[in-house]
Amino acid sequence: MRRVIAVANQKGGVGKTTTVMNLGAALAAMGYRVVVVDLDSQGALTASFGYNPYQVNPSTTELLLQPELSLGNILRGGGERLDVAPASAELLSAEYRLLKQPDRTHRLKNAISAVQDDFDFVIIDTPPNLGLLTVNALVAAGELLIPVKTDYLAMRGVRPLLESVWLIRDKINPKLDLLGVLPTMHPPDSPHAAAVLEELRSVFKNRLFSTTIPMDEAAAVAPVTRQAVIDFKPDSLVAAAYRRLAEEVSDALR
């Protein structure tokens, strides 16, 4: 069954792109066919796979502006069983150009539907806001994964995101569901981070992933080498955590 997962949080710096890249790579290593989609005009996911957001074409910009294109038309290689739908630096202007289009919220969904039998997972990286690009991801997705850095301010951003998500589910995409909240960038020796993690458990209960992604320099260095951390430092704590997350995600909804 093809699964489309949007990775979103309106707060930046919580590990969205790192999670998309490494969850995608870990699922591919398990034998699944995976596409990761860059919907952020900053192009961090695209650059992490070695593609230049200022030169890549076609990209998700063209995908959204040219409805005759399908997701398969823009894919680049990202590894064995792993493909990348890259973003260009022009994606932000594309968002404004879409505003007058009647199907503006469904462009990504339509593009993915055209290749729905070709992949097991489509994982979408979103910008740190609740604009039209993020809405396109939430309309296209059946599941939402929310990375939350284990600090108080990052946790506060979850509620407005969920309010928007449930509005989209009620009005546009009734199939959208919360896959889970993922604690990220967790410093294991911090009492504050431990308190935030406990609060997340009390609020989200079984919707909080068992996996917690630790703070680990390897996750920050890996994109410089154009590798997922599970390939760059497979024995690191963060690589092991993303492999566990992939197992949790693959087991969900079976």
FIKOLZA-1660 file (N, C-alpha, C; in steps of 0.1 Angstrom, whole numbers, plus 5000, padded with zeros to 4 digits):
% residues 254
   i   px   py   pz ch aa at
   1 5008 4988 5000  A  M  N
   1 5000 5000 5000  A  M CA
   1 5009 5012 5000  A  M  C
   2 5007 5021 4991  A  R  N
   2 5014 5034 4990  A  R CA
   2 5010 5043 5001  A  R  C
   3 5020 5048 5008  A  R  N
   3 5018 5057 5019  A  R CA
   3 5025 5071 5017  A  R  C
   4 5017 5081 5019  A  V  N
   4 5022 5095 5017  A  V CA
   4 5023 5102 5030  A  V  C
   5 5034 5106 5035  A  I  N
   5 5036 5111 5048  A  I CA
   5 5042 5125 5047  A  I  C
   6 5035 5135 5052  A  A  N
   6 5039 5149 5053  A  A CA
   6 5047 5151 5066  A  A  C
   7 5059 5156 5066  A  V  N
   7 5066 5159 5078  A  V CA
   7 5066 5175 5080  A  V  C
   8 5059 5179 5090  A  A  N
   8 5056 5193 5091  A  A CA
   8 5057 5198 5106  A  A  C
   9 5061 5210 5107  A  N  N
   9 5061 5218 5120  A  N CA
   9 5063 5232 5116  A  N  C
  10 5055 5241 5120  A  Q  N
  10 5056 5255 5116  A  Q CA
  10 5068 5262 5122  A  Q  C
  11 5074 5255 5132  A  K  N
  11 5087 5261 5138  A  K CA
  11 5099 5255 5130  A  K  C
  12 5108 5263 5127  A  G  N
  12 5120 5258 5120  A  G CA
  12 5130 5253 5130  A  G  C
  13 5140 5246 5125  A  G  N
  13 5151 5241 5134  A  G CA
  13 5147 5229 5143  A  G  C
  14 5137 5221 5139  A  V  N
  14 5133 5210 5147  A  V CA
  14 5137 5197 5141  A  V  C
  15 5143 5197 5130  A  G  N
  15 5148 5184 5124  A  G CA
  15 5139 5178 5113  A  G  C
  16 5131 5187 5107  A  K  N
  16 5122 5182 5096  A  K CA
  16 5130 5175 5084  A  K  C
  17 5140 5183 5079  A  T  N
  17 5147 5178 5067  A  T CA
  17 5156 5166 5071  A  T  C
  18 5162 5167 5083  A  T  N
  18 5170 5155 5087  A  T CA
  18 5162 5143 5088  A  T  C
  19 5150 5145 5093  A  T  N
  19 5141 5133 5095  A  T CA
  19 5136 5128 5082  A  T  C
  20 5132 5137 5072  A  V  N
  20 5128 5132 5059  A  V CA
  20 5139 5124 5052  A  V  C
  21 5152 5130 5052  A  M  N
  21 5163 5123 5046  A  M CA
  21 5166 5110 5052  A  M  C
  22 5167 5109 5065  A  N  N
  22 5171 5097 5072  A  N CA
  22 5160 5087 5073  A  N  C
  23 5148 5091 5075  A  L  N
  23 5137 5081 5075  A  L CA
  23 5136 5075 5061  A  L  C
  24 5137 5084 5051  A  G  N
  24 5136 5078 5037  A  G CA
  24 5147 5068 5034  A  G  C
  25 5159 5072 5038  A  A  N
  25 5171 5063 5036  A  A CA
  25 5169 5050 5044  A  A  C
  26 5164 5051 5056  A  A  N
  26 5163 5039 5064  A  A CA
  26 5152 5030 5059  A  A  C
  27 5141 5035 5054  A  L  N
  27 5130 5027 5048  A  L CA
  27 5135 5021 5035  A  L  C
  28 5143 5028 5027  A  A  N
  28 5149 5022 5015  A  A CA
  28 5158 5011 5018  A  A  C
  29 5166 5012 5029  A  A  N
  29 5175 5002 5033  A  A CA
  29 5167 4989 5037  A  A  C
  30 5155 4991 5041  A  M  N
  30 5146 4980 5045  A  M CA
  30 5140 4973 5033  A  M  C
  31 5142 4979 5021  A  G  N
  31 5137 4972 5009  A  G CA
  31 5125 4979 5003  A  G  C
  32 5121 4990 5009  A  Y  N
  32 5109 4998 5003  A  Y CA
  32 5114 5007 4992  A  Y  C
  33 5105 5010 4983  A  R  N
  33 5107 5020 4973  A  R CA
  33 5102 5033 4978  A  R  C
  34 5111 5043 4979  A  V  N
  34 5109 5056 4986  A  V CA
  34 5112 5068 4977  A  V  C
  35 5103 5078 4978  A  V  N
  35 5106 5091 4972  A  V CA
  35 5105 5101 4984  A  V  C
  36 5115 5110 4984  A  V  N
  36 5114 5121 4993  A  V CA
  36 5112 5134 4985  A  V  C
  37 5103 5142 4989  A  V  N
  37 5099 5154 4982  A  V CA
  37 5103 5167 4989  A  V  C
  38 5110 5176 4983  A  D  N
  38 5114 5188 4989  A  D CA
  38 5104 5199 4985  A  D  C
  39 5096 5204 4995  A  L  N
  39 5087 5215 4992  A  L CA
  39 5091 5228 5000  A  L  C
  40 5103 5228 5003  A  D  N
  40 5109 5240 5010  A  D CA
  40 5117 5248 5001  A  D  C
  41 5114 5261 4999  A  S  N
  41 5122 5269 4989  A  S CA
  41 5137 5271 4994  A  S  C
  42 5140 5268 5006  A  Q  N
  42 5154 5269 5010  A  Q CA
  42 5162 5257 5004  A  Q  C
  43 5155 5246 5000  A  G  N
  43 5162 5235 4993  A  G CA
  43 5172 5227 5001  A  G  C
  44 5170 5227 5014  A  A  N
  44 5180 5220 5023  A  A CA
  44 5180 5205 5020  A  A  C
  45 5169 5199 5017  A  L  N
  45 5168 5185 5014  A  L CA
  45 5175 5182 5001  A  L  C
  46 5172 5191 4991  A  T  N
  46 5178 5190 4978  A  T CA
  46 5193 5191 4979  A  T  C
  47 5198 5201 4986  A  A  N
  47 5213 5202 4987  A  A CA
  47 5219 5191 4995  A  A  C
  48 5212 5185 5004  A  S  N
  48 5217 5174 5012  A  S CA
  48 5220 5162 5003  A  S  C
  49 5213 5160 4992  A  F  N
  49 5215 5150 4983  A  F CA
  49 5225 5153 4971  A  F  C
  50 5230 5165 4972  A  G  N
  50 5241 5170 4963  A  G CA
  50 5235 5177 4951  A  G  C
  51 5223 5182 4951  A  Y  N
  51 5217 5189 4940  A  Y CA
  51 5216 5204 4943  A  Y  C
  52 5219 5212 4934  A  N  N
  52 5219 5227 4936  A  N CA
  52 5206 5233 4934  A  N  C
  53 5199 5238 4944  A  P  N
  53 5186 5244 4943  A  P CA
  53 5185 5256 4933  A  P  C
  54 5197 5262 4930  A  Y  N
  54 5197 5273 4920  A  Y CA
  54 5199 5268 4906  A  Y  C
  55 5201 5255 4904  A  Q  N
  55 5203 5250 4890  A  Q CA
  55 5194 5239 4887  A  Q  C
  56 5188 5233 4896  A  V  N
  56 5180 5221 4893  A  V CA
  56 5167 5224 4886  A  V  C
  57 5165 5216 4875  A  N  N
  57 5153 5218 4867  A  N CA
  57 5150 5206 4859  A  N  C
  58 5139 5200 4859  A  P  N
  58 5127 5204 4866  A  P CA
  58 5127 5201 4881  A  P  C
  59 5118 5207 4888  A  S  N
  59 5118 5206 4902  A  S CA
  59 5104 5206 4907  A  S  C
  60 5102 5207 4920  A  T  N
  60 5089 5208 4926  A  T CA
  60 5082 5221 4922  A  T  C
  61 5090 5231 4918  A  T  N
  61 5084 5244 4912  A  T CA
  61 5076 5241 4900  A  T  C
  62 5082 5234 4890  A  E  N
  62 5076 5230 4878  A  E CA
  62 5064 5221 4880  A  E  C
  63 5066 5212 4890  A  L  N
  63 5056 5202 4893  A  L CA
  63 5043 5209 4898  A  L  C
  64 5044 5220 4905  A  L  N
  64 5032 5227 4910  A  L CA
  64 5026 5236 4900  A  L  C
  65 5035 5242 4891  A  L  N
  65 5030 5251 4882  A  L CA
  65 5025 5245 4869  A  L  C
  66 5029 5233 4866  A  Q  N
  66 5026 5227 4853  A  Q CA
  66 5018 5214 4856  A  Q  C
  67 5005 5215 4857  A  P  N
  67 4997 5203 4861  A  P CA
  67 4998 5191 4852  A  P  C
  68 5004 5192 4840  A  E  N
  68 5006 5181 4831  A  E CA
  68 5017 5172 4836  A  E  C
  69 5026 5177 4845  A  L  N
  69 5037 5169 4850  A  L CA
  69 5032 5160 4861  A  L  C
  70 5039 5148 4862  A  S  N
  70 5037 5140 4873  A  S CA
  70 5049 5139 4882  A  S  C
  71 5049 5134 4893  A  L  N
  71 5060 5133 4902  A  L CA
  71 5072 5126 4895  A  L  C
  72 5069 5116 4887  A  G  N
  72 5079 5108 4880  A  G CA
  72 5087 5117 4871  A  G  C
  73 5082 5128 4866  A  N  N
  73 5089 5136 4856  A  N CA
  73 5101 5144 4862  A  N  C
  74 5101 5145 4875  A  I  N
  74 5112 5154 4881  A  I CA
  74 5121 5147 4890  A  I  C
  75 5120 5134 4891  A  L  N
  75 5128 5126 4901  A  L CA
  75 5143 5126 4897  A  L  C
  76 5151 5126 4908  A  R  N
  76 5166 5124 4907  A  R CA
  76 5170 5113 4916  A  R  C
  77 5181 5107 4913  A  G  N
  77 5186 5096 4922  A  G CA
  77 5190 5101 4935  A  G  C
  78 5187 5093 4946  A  G  N
  78 5191 5096 4959  A  G CA
  78 5198 5085 4966  A  G  C
  79 5198 5073 4959  A  G  N
  79 5204 5061 4965  A  G CA
  79 5196 5049 4960  A  G  C
  80 5200 5037 4965  A  E  N
  80 5193 5025 4961  A  E CA
  80 5179 5025 4966  A  E  C
  81 5169 5024 4957  A  R  N
  81 5155 5024 4960  A  R CA
  81 5150 5037 4966  A  R  C
  82 5158 5048 4964  A  L  N
  82 5155 5061 4970  A  L CA
  82 5156 5071 4959  A  L  C
  83 5145 5079 4956  A  D  N
  83 5145 5090 4947  A  D CA
  83 5142 5103 4954  A  D  C
  84 5146 5114 4947  A  V  N
  84 5144 5127 4953  A  V CA
  84 5137 5136 4943  A  V  C
  85 5126 5143 4948  A  A  N
  85 5120 5153 4940  A  A CA
  85 5125 5166 4945  A  A  C
  86 5135 5172 4938  A  P  N
  86 5142 5184 4943  A  P CA
  86 5134 5197 4943  A  P  C
  87 5138 5206 4951  A  A  N
  87 5132 5220 4951  A  A CA
  87 5142 5230 4944  A  A  C
  88 5136 5240 4938  A  S  N
  88 5145 5250 4933  A  S CA
  88 5142 5263 4941  A  S  C
  89 5151 5272 4939  A  A  N
  89 5150 5285 4947  A  A CA
  89 5138 5293 4943  A  A  C
  90 5132 5290 4932  A  E  N
  90 5120 5297 4927  A  E CA
  90 5107 5292 4933  A  E  C
  91 5108 5282 4942  A  L  N
  91 5096 5276 4948  A  L CA
  91 5088 5286 4955  A  L  C
  92 5094 5296 4962  A  L  N
  92 5086 5306 4969  A  L CA
  92 5078 5314 4960  A  L  C
  93 5083 5318 4949  A  S  N
  93 5075 5326 4939  A  S CA
  93 5064 5318 4933  A  S  C
  94 5066 5305 4932  A  A  N
  94 5056 5296 4927  A  A CA
  94 5044 5295 4936  A  A  C
  95 5047 5296 4949  A  E  N
  95 5036 5296 4959  A  E CA
  95 5026 5308 4956  A  E  C
  96 5032 5320 4953  A  Y  N
  96 5023 5331 4950  A  Y CA
  96 5016 5330 4937  A  Y  C
  97 5023 5324 4927  A  R  N
  97 5016 5322 4914  A  R CA
  97 5005 5312 4915  A  R  C
  98 5005 5303 4924  A  L  N
  98 4995 5293 4926  A  L CA
  98 4982 5299 4932  A  L  C
  99 4983 5310 4939  A  L  N
  99 4972 5315 4947  A  L CA
  99 4959 5317 4939  A  L  C
 100 4960 5320 4926  A  K  N
 100 4948 5323 4918  A  K CA
 100 4943 5311 4910  A  K  C
 101 4949 5299 4913  A  Q  N
 101 4945 5287 4906  A  Q CA
 101 4934 5280 4914  A  Q  C
 102 4924 5276 4907  A  P  N
 102 4913 5269 4915  A  P CA
 102 4917 5256 4921  A  P  C
 103 4926 5249 4916  A  D  N
 103 4931 5236 4922  A  D CA
 103 4944 5238 4929  A  D  C
 104 4946 5250 4935  A  R  N
 104 4959 5253 4940  A  R CA
 104 4963 5244 4952  A  R  C
 105 4953 5239 4959  A  T  N
 105 4957 5230 4971  A  T CA
 105 4959 5216 4967  A  T  C
 106 4956 5212 4955  A  H  N
 106 4956 5198 4950  A  H CA
 106 4967 5195 4940  A  H  C
 107 4975 5204 4937  A  R  N
 107 4985 5202 4927  A  R CA
 107 4995 5190 4930  A  R  C
 108 5000 5190 4942  A  L  N
 108 5009 5180 4946  A  L CA
 108 5002 5166 4947  A  L  C
 109 4990 5166 4952  A  K  N
 109 4982 5154 4953  A  K CA
 109 4980 5148 4939  A  K  C
 110 4976 5156 4930  A  N  N
 110 4974 5151 4916  A  N CA
 110 4987 5145 4910  A  N  C
 111 4998 5152 4913  A  A  N
 111 5011 5148 4907  A  A CA
 111 5016 5135 4913  A  A  C
 112 5013 5133 4926  A  I  N
 112 5016 5120 4932  A  I CA
 112 5007 5109 4928  A  I  C
 113 4995 5112 4926  A  S  N
 113 4985 5101 4922  A  S CA
 113 4989 5095 4909  A  S  C
 114 4995 5102 4900  A  A  N
 114 4999 5097 4887  A  A CA
 114 5009 5086 4888  A  A  C
 115 5016 5085 4899  A  V  N
 115 5027 5075 4901  A  V CA
 115 5024 5066 4913  A  V  C
 116 5012 5065 4917  A  Q  N
 116 5009 5059 4930  A  Q CA
 116 5013 5045 4932  A  Q  C
 117 5014 5038 4921  A  D  N
 117 5018 5023 4921  A  D CA
 117 5033 5021 4921  A  D  C
 118 5041 5032 4919  A  D  N
 118 5055 5030 4917  A  D CA
 118 5063 5030 4930  A  D  C
 119 5057 5034 4941  A  F  N
 119 5065 5036 4953  A  F CA
 119 5057 5031 4965  A  F  C
 120 5065 5028 4975  A  D  N
 120 5058 5023 4988  A  D CA
 120 5056 5035 4997  A  D  C
 121 5066 5045 4997  A  F  N
 121 5065 5056 5006  A  F CA
 121 5068 5069 4998  A  F  C
 122 5060 5079 5000  A  V  N
 122 5064 5093 4996  A  V CA
 122 5064 5101 5008  A  V  C
 123 5076 5108 5011  A  I  N
 123 5078 5115 5023  A  I CA
 123 5081 5130 5019  A  I  C
 124 5073 5139 5025  A  I  N
 124 5073 5153 5020  A  I CA
 124 5079 5162 5031  A  I  C
 125 5090 5169 5027  A  D  N
 125 5096 5179 5036  A  D CA
 125 5089 5193 5033  A  D  C
 126 5084 5199 5043  A  T  N
 126 5076 5212 5042  A  T CA
 126 5084 5224 5048  A  T  C
 127 5080 5236 5043  A  P  N
 127 5086 5248 5049  A  P CA
 127 5081 5250 5063  A  P  C
 128 5088 5259 5071  A  P  N
 128 5085 5261 5085  A  P CA
 128 5073 5272 5086  A  P  C
 129 5062 5269 5079  A  N  N
 129 5051 5278 5080  A  N CA
 129 5038 5270 5076  A  N  C
 130 5027 5276 5077  A  L  N
 130 5014 5270 5073  A  L CA
 130 5009 5276 5060  A  L  C
 131 5017 5279 5051  A  G  N
 131 5013 5285 5038  A  G CA
 131 5008 5274 5028  A  G  C
 132 5007 5279 5016  A  L  N
 132 5001 5270 5005  A  L CA
 132 5009 5258 5002  A  L  C
 133 5022 5259 5003  A  L  N
 133 5031 5247 5001  A  L CA
 133 5028 5236 5011  A  L  C
 134 5027 5240 5024  A  T  N
 134 5024 5230 5035  A  T CA
 134 5010 5225 5033  A  T  C
 135 5001 5233 5029  A  V  N
 135 4987 5229 5027  A  V CA
 135 4987 5218 5016  A  V  C
 136 4995 5220 5005  A  N  N
 136 4996 5211 4994  A  N CA
 136 5001 5197 4999  A  N  C
 137 5010 5198 5008  A  A  N
 137 5016 5185 5014  A  A CA
 137 5005 5178 5023  A  A  C
 138 4998 5186 5030  A  L  N
 138 4988 5180 5039  A  L CA
 138 4976 5175 5031  A  L  C
 139 4973 5181 5020  A  V  N
 139 4962 5176 5012  A  V CA
 139 4966 5163 5005  A  V  C
 140 4979 5162 5001  A  A  N
 140 4984 5150 4994  A  A CA
 140 4986 5139 5003  A  A  C
 141 4988 5141 5016  A  A  N
 141 4992 5131 5025  A  A CA
 141 4981 5123 5031  A  A  C
 142 4983 5111 5035  A  G  N
 142 4974 5104 5044  A  G CA
 142 4978 5104 5058  A  G  C
 143 4991 5108 5061  A  E  N
 143 4997 5107 5074  A  E CA
 143 5005 5120 5076  A  E  C
 144 5005 5124 5089  A  L  N
 144 5014 5135 5093  A  L CA
 144 5023 5131 5104  A  L  C
 145 5036 5134 5102  A  L  N
 145 5046 5132 5112  A  L CA
 145 5051 5146 5116  A  L  C
 146 5051 5148 5129  A  I  N
 146 5055 5161 5135  A  I CA
 146 5068 5160 5143  A  I  C
 147 5079 5165 5138  A  P  N
 147 5091 5165 5146  A  P CA
 147 5091 5176 5156  A  P  C
 148 5094 5174 5168  A  V  N
 148 5094 5184 5179  A  V CA
 148 5107 5183 5187  A  V  C
 149 5115 5194 5186  A  K  N
 149 5127 5195 5194  A  K CA
 149 5123 5195 5209  A  K  C
 150 5130 5188 5217  A  T  N
 150 5126 5187 5231  A  T CA
 150 5130 5199 5239  A  T  C
 151 5124 5211 5235  A  D  N
 151 5125 5222 5243  A  D CA
 151 5111 5229 5244  A  D  C
 152 5109 5238 5253  A  Y  N
 152 5095 5243 5256  A  Y CA
 152 5090 5251 5244  A  Y  C
 153 5098 5259 5238  A  L  N
 153 5093 5268 5227  A  L CA
 153 5089 5260 5215  A  L  C
 154 5097 5249 5212  A  A  N
 154 5094 5241 5201  A  A CA
 154 5080 5234 5203  A  A  C
 155 5078 5229 5215  A  M  N
 155 5066 5222 5218  A  M CA
 155 5054 5231 5217  A  M  C
 156 5055 5244 5219  A  R  N
 156 5044 5253 5218  A  R CA
 156 5038 5254 5204  A  R  C
 157 5047 5251 5194  A  G  N
 157 5043 5253 5180  A  G CA
 157 5034 5242 5175  A  G  C
 158 5032 5231 5183  A  V  N
 158 5025 5219 5178  A  V CA
 158 5010 5222 5178  A  V  C
 159 5004 5229 5188  A  R  N
 159 4990 5231 5189  A  R CA
 159 4984 5239 5177  A  R  C
 160 4990 5250 5173  A  P  N
 160 4984 5257 5161  A  P CA
 160 4986 5249 5148  A  P  C
 161 4996 5241 5147  A  L  N
 161 4998 5232 5136  A  L CA
 161 4986 5222 5135  A  L  C
 162 4984 5216 5147  A  L  N
 162 4973 5206 5147  A  L CA
 162 4959 5212 5144  A  L  C
 163 4957 5224 5149  A  E  N
 163 4944 5231 5146  A  E CA
 163 4942 5232 5131  A  E  C
 164 4953 5236 5124  A  S  N
 164 4952 5238 5110  A  S CA
 164 4950 5224 5103  A  S  C
 165 4957 5214 5108  A  V  N
 165 4956 5201 5103  A  V CA
 165 4942 5195 5103  A  V  C
 166 4935 5197 5115  A  W  N
 166 4922 5192 5116  A  W CA
 166 4912 5200 5108  A  W  C
 167 4915 5213 5106  A  L  N
 167 4907 5221 5097  A  L CA
 167 4908 5215 5082  A  L  C
 168 4920 5212 5078  A  I  N
 168 4922 5207 5065  A  I CA
 168 4915 5193 5064  A  I  C
 169 4916 5185 5074  A  R  N
 169 4909 5172 5074  A  R CA
 169 4894 5174 5073  A  R  C
 170 4889 5183 5080  A  D  N
 170 4874 5185 5080  A  D CA
 170 4870 5191 5066  A  D  C
 171 4877 5199 5060  A  K  N
 171 4873 5207 5048  A  K CA
 171 4877 5201 5035  A  K  C
 172 4889 5194 5035  A  I  N
 172 4896 5191 5022  A  I CA
 172 4900 5176 5022  A  I  C
 173 4906 5171 5032  A  N  N
 173 4913 5158 5031  A  N CA
 173 4909 5149 5044  A  N  C
 174 4897 5143 5043  A  P  N
 174 4893 5135 5055  A  P CA
 174 4901 5123 5058  A  P  C
 175 4910 5119 5049  A  K  N
 175 4919 5108 5051  A  K CA
 175 4932 5111 5059  A  K  C
 176 4934 5124 5061  A  L  N
 176 4946 5128 5068  A  L CA
 176 4945 5124 5083  A  L  C
 177 4956 5117 5088  A  D  N
 177 4957 5113 5102  A  D CA
 177 4970 5116 5108  A  D  C
 178 4971 5117 5121  A  L  N
 178 4984 5119 5127  A  L CA
 178 4991 5106 5129  A  L  C
 179 5002 5104 5122  A  L  N
 179 5010 5092 5123  A  L CA
 179 5017 5093 5137  A  L  C
 180 5023 5104 5140  A  G  N
 180 5029 5105 5153  A  G CA
 180 5037 5118 5155  A  G  C
 181 5040 5121 5168  A  V  N
 181 5049 5132 5171  A  V CA
 181 5063 5126 5175  A  V  C
 182 5073 5131 5169  A  L  N
 182 5087 5126 5170  A  L CA
 182 5096 5135 5178  A  L  C
 183 5100 5132 5190  A  P  N
 183 5109 5140 5197  A  P CA
 183 5123 5140 5190  A  P  C
 184 5129 5152 5188  A  T  N
 184 5141 5153 5181  A  T CA
 184 5151 5161 5188  A  T  C
 185 5164 5160 5184  A  M  N
 185 5175 5168 5189  A  M CA
 185 5175 5168 5204  A  M  C
 186 5173 5156 5210  A  H  N
 186 5172 5155 5224  A  H CA
 186 5185 5153 5231  A  H  C
 187 5189 5162 5240  A  P  N
 187 5201 5161 5248  A  P CA
 187 5198 5152 5260  A  P  C
 188 5203 5140 5261  A  P  N
 188 5199 5130 5271  A  P CA
 188 5202 5135 5286  A  P  C
 189 5211 5144 5288  A  D  N
 189 5215 5148 5301  A  D CA
 189 5208 5161 5306  A  D  C
 190 5198 5166 5298  A  S  N
 190 5192 5178 5302  A  S CA
 190 5179 5176 5309  A  S  C
 191 5178 5181 5322  A  P  N
 191 5165 5180 5329  A  P CA
 191 5154 5187 5322  A  P  C
 192 5156 5198 5316  A  H  N
 192 5146 5205 5309  A  H CA
 192 5140 5197 5297  A  H  C
 193 5150 5191 5289  A  A  N
 193 5145 5183 5278  A  A CA
 193 5138 5170 5283  A  A  C
 194 5142 5165 5294  A  A  N
 194 5135 5153 5300  A  A CA
 194 5121 5157 5304  A  A  C
 195 5119 5169 5310  A  A  N
 195 5106 5174 5314  A  A CA
 195 5097 5176 5301  A  A  C
 196 5103 5182 5291  A  V  N
 196 5095 5184 5278  A  V CA
 196 5091 5170 5273  A  V  C
 197 5100 5161 5273  A  L  N
 197 5096 5147 5268  A  L CA
 197 5085 5141 5276  A  L  C
 198 5085 5143 5288  A  E  N
 198 5075 5137 5297  A  E CA
 198 5061 5144 5294  A  E  C
 199 5062 5157 5292  A  E  N
 199 5050 5165 5288  A  E CA
 199 5044 5160 5275  A  E  C
 200 5053 5157 5265  A  L  N
 200 5048 5152 5252  A  L CA
 200 5042 5139 5254  A  L  C
 201 5047 5130 5263  A  R  N
 201 5041 5117 5265  A  R CA
 201 5027 5119 5271  A  R  C
 202 5026 5128 5280  A  S  N
 202 5013 5130 5287  A  S CA
 202 5002 5135 5278  A  S  C
 203 5006 5143 5268  A  V  N
 203 4997 5150 5259  A  V CA
 203 4993 5140 5247  A  V  C
 204 5003 5134 5241  A  F  N
 204 5001 5126 5229  A  F CA
 204 5000 5111 5231  A  F  C
 205 5004 5107 5243  A  K  N
 205 5002 5092 5246  A  K CA
 205 5007 5083 5235  A  K  C
 206 4999 5075 5229  A  N  N
 206 5003 5065 5219  A  N CA
 206 5006 5071 5206  A  N  C
 207 5004 5084 5205  A  R  N
 207 5008 5091 5192  A  R CA
 207 5022 5097 5193  A  R  C
 208 5028 5095 5204  A  L  N
 208 5043 5099 5205  A  L CA
 208 5051 5086 5201  A  L  C
 209 5060 5088 5192  A  F  N
 209 5068 5077 5188  A  F CA
 209 5076 5072 5200  A  F  C
 210 5079 5059 5200  A  S  N
 210 5087 5053 5211  A  S CA
 210 5102 5058 5209  A  S  C
 211 5105 5060 5196  A  T  N
 211 5119 5065 5193  A  T CA
 211 5120 5080 5196  A  T  C
 212 5131 5083 5202  A  T  N
 212 5135 5097 5204  A  T CA
 212 5149 5099 5197  A  T  C
 213 5149 5109 5189  A  I  N
 213 5161 5112 5181  A  I CA
 213 5171 5120 5189  A  I  C
 214 5183 5115 5192  A  P  N
 214 5192 5122 5201  A  P CA
 214 5199 5134 5194  A  P  C
 215 5204 5143 5202  A  M  N
 215 5213 5153 5197  A  M CA
 215 5226 5146 5194  A  M  C
 216 5230 5148 5181  A  D  N
 216 5242 5141 5177  A  D CA
 216 5248 5149 5165  A  D  C
 217 5261 5152 5166  A  E  N
 217 5268 5160 5156  A  E CA
 217 5268 5153 5143  A  E  C
 218 5268 5140 5143  A  A  N
 218 5268 5132 5130  A  A CA
 218 5256 5136 5121  A  A  C
 219 5245 5139 5127  A  A  N
 219 5233 5143 5119  A  A CA
 219 5235 5156 5112  A  A  C
 220 5243 5165 5118  A  A  N
 220 5246 5178 5111  A  A CA
 220 5257 5177 5101  A  A  C
 221 5266 5168 5103  A  V  N
 221 5278 5167 5094  A  V CA
 221 5274 5158 5082  A  V  C
 222 5265 5149 5083  A  A  N
 222 5262 5139 5072  A  A CA
 222 5258 5146 5059  A  A  C
 223 5250 5157 5059  A  P  N
 223 5246 5163 5046  A  P CA
 223 5258 5169 5039  A  P  C
 224 5268 5173 5046  A  V  N
 224 5280 5179 5040  A  V CA
 224 5286 5168 5031  A  V  C
 225 5285 5156 5035  A  T  N
 225 5291 5145 5027  A  T CA
 225 5281 5139 5017  A  T  C
 226 5269 5146 5016  A  R  N
 226 5258 5141 5007  A  R CA
 226 5254 5127 5010  A  R  C
 227 5253 5124 5023  A  Q  N
 227 5249 5111 5027  A  Q CA
 227 5239 5112 5038  A  Q  C
 228 5230 5102 5039  A  A  N
 228 5222 5101 5051  A  A CA
 228 5231 5097 5063  A  A  C
 229 5227 5100 5075  A  V  N
 229 5235 5096 5086  A  V CA
 229 5236 5081 5088  A  V  C
 230 5226 5074 5083  A  I  N
 230 5227 5059 5085  A  I CA
 230 5238 5053 5076  A  I  C
 231 5242 5061 5066  A  D  N
 231 5253 5057 5057  A  D CA
 231 5266 5063 5061  A  D  C
 232 5266 5076 5066  A  F  N
 232 5277 5083 5070  A  F CA
 232 5284 5078 5083  A  F  C
 233 5275 5076 5093  A  K  N
 233 5280 5070 5105  A  K CA
 233 5270 5060 5110  A  K  C
 234 5270 5048 5104  A  P  N
 234 5259 5038 5107  A  P CA
 234 5259 5033 5121  A  P  C
 235 5270 5035 5129  A  D  N
 235 5271 5030 5142  A  D CA
 235 5267 5041 5152  A  D  C
 236 5264 5053 5148  A  S  N
 236 5261 5064 5157  A  S CA
 236 5247 5062 5163  A  S  C
 237 5245 5069 5174  A  L  N
 237 5233 5068 5181  A  L CA
 237 5221 5073 5173  A  L  C
 238 5224 5084 5165  A  V  N
 238 5213 5090 5157  A  V CA
 238 5209 5081 5146  A  V  C
 239 5219 5074 5140  A  A  N
 239 5216 5065 5129  A  A CA
 239 5208 5053 5134  A  A  C
 240 5211 5048 5146  A  A  N
 240 5203 5037 5152  A  A CA
 240 5189 5042 5155  A  A  C
 241 5188 5054 5159  A  A  N
 241 5174 5060 5162  A  A CA
 241 5166 5061 5149  A  A  C
 242 5172 5065 5138  A  Y  N
 242 5164 5066 5126  A  Y CA
 242 5160 5052 5121  A  Y  C
 243 5169 5042 5123  A  R  N
 243 5165 5029 5119  A  R CA
 243 5153 5024 5127  A  R  C
 244 5153 5027 5140  A  R  N
 244 5142 5023 5149  A  R CA
 244 5129 5030 5144  A  R  C
 245 5130 5043 5141  A  L  N
 245 5119 5051 5136  A  L CA
 245 5113 5044 5123  A  L  C
 246 5122 5040 5114  A  A  N
 246 5117 5034 5102  A  A CA
 246 5109 5021 5105  A  A  C
 247 5114 5014 5115  A  E  N
 247 5106 5002 5119  A  E CA
 247 5093 5005 5124  A  E  C
 248 5092 5016 5132  A  E  N
 248 5079 5020 5138  A  E CA
 248 5070 5025 5127  A  E  C
 249 5075 5033 5118  A  V  N
 249 5067 5038 5107  A  V CA
 249 5062 5026 5098  A  V  C
 250 5071 5017 5095  A  S  N
 250 5067 5006 5086  A  S CA
 250 5057 4997 5092  A  S  C
 251 5057 4996 5105  A  D  N
 251 5048 4988 5113  A  D CA
 251 5034 4994 5114  A  D  C
 252 5034 5007 5114  A  A  N
 252 5021 5015 5116  A  A CA
 252 5011 5012 5105  A  A  C
 253 4998 5010 5108  A  L  N
 253 4987 5008 5099  A  L CA
 253 4988 4995 5092  A  L  C
 254 4996 4986 5096  A  R  N
 254 4996 4973 5090  A  R CA
 254 4983 4965 5094  A  R  C
% end
